[in-house]
Amino acid sequence: MAVLNITPDSFSDGGKLFDGQASFDAILSRADCCLTEGATILDVGGESTRPGAAPVPESEELDRVVPVVEALSARFDTVISVDTSTPNVMIESAAHGARMINDVRALLREGAMAAALQTGLPVCLMHMQGTPQTMQKQPTYDDAVDDVYEWLMTRVDVCRDAGFTTDQLLLDPGFGFGKTFEHNVALFRSLDRFVQSGYPVLVGVSRKTMIGDMTGRPIEQRVTGSAVAAAVAASYGAAILRVHDVAETRDAMAVMQTLTQGTQ
C-alpha cells in the first residue's frame, strides 16, 4: 500500500502532492511510479494525523480527496483506498472509485459506521489512544499488547453487530498512535497474535519515529530502516504494508523471503 498524502502537513511528505491545491500531474506521476515499483493499493489521505495535527474541515477534506480518487480510479486499474474518518468523504470517495476505507479512528467518528456500511467497502480498523492532538502525551497501558488487541476485537464485535461481514474487516495496531517506543516494539513483536485473529493485518511504520529511535536517523533518512521493518512485519504475517518507499520495501521483502525460505 503506497502512501499518497494530499495534505500540506503530513509528517513525512506533507506538501509534496498538495500546496494549497492538489497537483494532479504530481499525484498521477507519483501513483504511476508506485504501481510500477510494485504497489497494489494506493492510499489517499486528505487529513494529516501526525502527532499534534489540527483537524481538517469536512468540506476541505472532500475537496482534497474526492477529485484525486476520481482521477486515480479513471487512470489506474488498482485498489484505491481512502484514508479518512469522515463519513461524507467515505461515501463520496466510494462513489468515485474508492474500494477500501482506512480509518485511524476505527469508525468512531459520528456517522462513520453508518457511512462505511452504506459504501459496502472493506474497512481497516486502527487503534489510536486519544486523538492526534493528544495521543503522544504520556500514553499508558496496563499491557500494550493485551489492551490494543482487546480494543480491536471489541471494535470488530461492534462492526459485526452493525452489519459488517468478517471479510470486510482488517486490523491495524496503530504504531505511533498513542504509543511509546516500548509499546511499539512490544506490539511489533506480537504481530502474530493479531494475525492469528483471522483478520488481515495492516502495518504502517514507514519513516515513523520508532524507526528513528532505532536508527538515530532523521525522517528523510529512514528508508532502509522502514523497509527492513516492513519485511519483518511480512515475515510475521502482515497482509498489507503501508509504505512511502515501494521499491526499497519490495527489495527488502525479496531478500528476506529468499534467505528465510524453508527456515520457518
N, C-alpha and C positions, 0 to 999 in steps of 0.2 A: 504494500500500500504506500503510494508516493504522496507526500505532503504537498498540497497546493494552498498556501495561506493567502487569501485575498484580504490582507489586513496591512495597516501601516505599522503595527506594533507587536507582532509575534516575536517571541524571544530570539529566534534564530534567523528567520528570513523575512521579518516584517518590512514592508515597503518594496520588496523586490518585484512583486507582481501587482502591487497596489500603492499608488501615491496620490491620494485624493480621488482617484478613479481607477477602475480596473484597466490594466494594459493588456488588451486581448492578444496582441501579437506576442507579447512576452509569455502570457499564460499558455497559448496554444503551442508555442515553441518549447516551453518547459514540459508540458504534458507529453508532447511527441518524443522528447528526449527521454523522459522517464519510462515511457512504454517501450521505446527502442532498447533501453537498458534492461528491461525485464519486469517492470511493474505490471500488475494485472488489475490494480484498483487505483483510482485517483481520488484522494480525499480532499474535498473543497471546504474550506472554513472561512467564515467572514467575521468571526469574533475571537479575538485573542483570549486565551485562558491561561496565559503565563501568570506567575505569582504577581499580585498587585494590579492586574489588568482591570480597567474600568469596563462596565457593561456597555454593549452597543445597542442603540435603539433598534427596535424591530424593523422599522422602515429602512434604516441604513443597512442592516444585515441583509434584508431582502434585495436591496439594490446592488449589493456587492456580489451575492451568491447566485441568485437565480439566473441572470444573464450568462454567467460563466458556466453553470451546469448545462444550460441550454446549448451553448456553443460547443462544449466538450462532447456532449452526447450526440450532437449532429455531426461532429468531425471524427470521433473515435468509437470503435466497436469494443468498448471495455466497460467495466463496472465503475460507475460514478457514485462515490459515497459523499454524503453531506455531513460535515462536522458541525452539528448545531444542537441546541437545546430548545429552540424557539418553534412553537407549534406551526405558525404560518410559513416559516422557512421550510419546515419538513414537507408540508402539503404542496407548496409551490414548487419546491425542488423535485418532488416526486412527479408532479405534473409535467415537468420539463426534462425528465430523463434520468433523475437520480434513481439508483437501485439499492441503496443501503443508507441507513442513518447511523451516525457515530455520535453518541450523546454522552458528554463528560458528566452530565448530571443525572444520567440513568432514568430519564423520563420523569423527573421530579418537578420540573418547572410546570406551573399551572397550565393545563390544557395539553401538555406534551403527550401524555399517554393516549388520549383520545385521537390526537392528530396522527401519531405514529400508527395506531391501529387503522385509521382511515386510509393511510397510504398502502397498507399491506406489505410494506418492506421489512426486511430483516433489520434488527437494531442491535448495536453494540452497547451494552450497559457498562459504564465505567464507574469505579469507586473514587469518590473525592471526599476528603474530610474538610468540611467548611465550604468556603467559596474561594474563587481565585483571589479575592481581596484579602482573605484571612488565612488561607489554607496552610501557609508555611510559618505561621506564628505559633511556635511550640506545639506541633501536632503530637498527640499522645494516644496510646492504645494499651489495653491490658495485654494483648498479644496481637501484634500487627497481622500475622497470617490468619489466625482464627477470626479476628474481628472483620477483616476485609472479606474473607471467604463467606462468613455467615451473613454479612450485609448483602453481598451479591446474591446469595441464594434466596434471601428474603425478597430482594427485588425481582428475581426470577419468578418466585411464587406469586407476587403481586401482578406481574405481567401475564402469567399463565391464567390467573383468575380473571384478568380483564379481557382475555380472549386471544392472546398470542399463542402460537403453536411452538413446540420445542425447537423446531428447525428455523424459527425466526430470531432466535436469541443468541448473542455472543457475549463474552465476558472480557473485561479489561481491568486488571488490578489497580490501574491508575498510578503508575510510577511517577513520583514527583508531585502528586496532587494531594497535599496534606500528609507528607511522609518525610521523615529524616533520612539521612543516608543509611542508617542502620535498618530502618523499616524497609527501605527499597531493596537492600541486599537480602534481607530475610524473605521478602516476598519473591524475589527472583529465584532464590534457592529452593523455593517451594512451589514453583510454577507447575510441577507435575500434579500437585493436589488440585489446582484449578483445571488442568487438562482432564484429570480423571472425573471431573464433574459430568463430563459428557458434552459440555457446550464448547464450541470453538473459542479459543483464547486469542485475543489480540494483545500484542506487546508493543508499546511505544516508548523507547528510551533514547531515541536518536538525538544526539547532541545535548542531552539534558545535564543538569547539574551533577547527577550521580556519576556520569561519565567523567565530568571534570574533576570530581572528588577523587576518582580512582586514578586518573592520569595526570592531574595537575595542568591540564590544557584548557585554554580559553575556548569559547563556543566554536569559533571558526577552525579550530584545530582538533576537534573531537571526532572526526570522520572515522579514523581507524578504530578507536575505542568503541564507537557506536556500532560499526559493522561487526566487530567481534562479539559484542553483547547480543546483537540480533541473531548471529549464528548460534550462539549458545542457547538463546531462547528457542530457536527452531529445534535444536537437539533435545530440549525438554518437552517438545510437543506443541509449541505455539503454532497456531494455524495462520495468523496474519501478522506480519511485521510492518509497523508503520514507520517509515524512514524518510529522511531527506536525501540520502545518497544511495541511489538504487544500484548503480554498477558496483560500487565498493561492497555493498551488502551481499549482492549476488556472488561476487568473488569469494568473500569470506565464507559464505554458505557452501560453495562448491569445494573449497579446500577442506572445510570441516567434514562434509559428507564423504568425501573421498578418503580421508585419512582415518575416519572412525567407522567406516563401513564394516559391519561384521563384528564390531567390538562391543556392541551393546545388546 
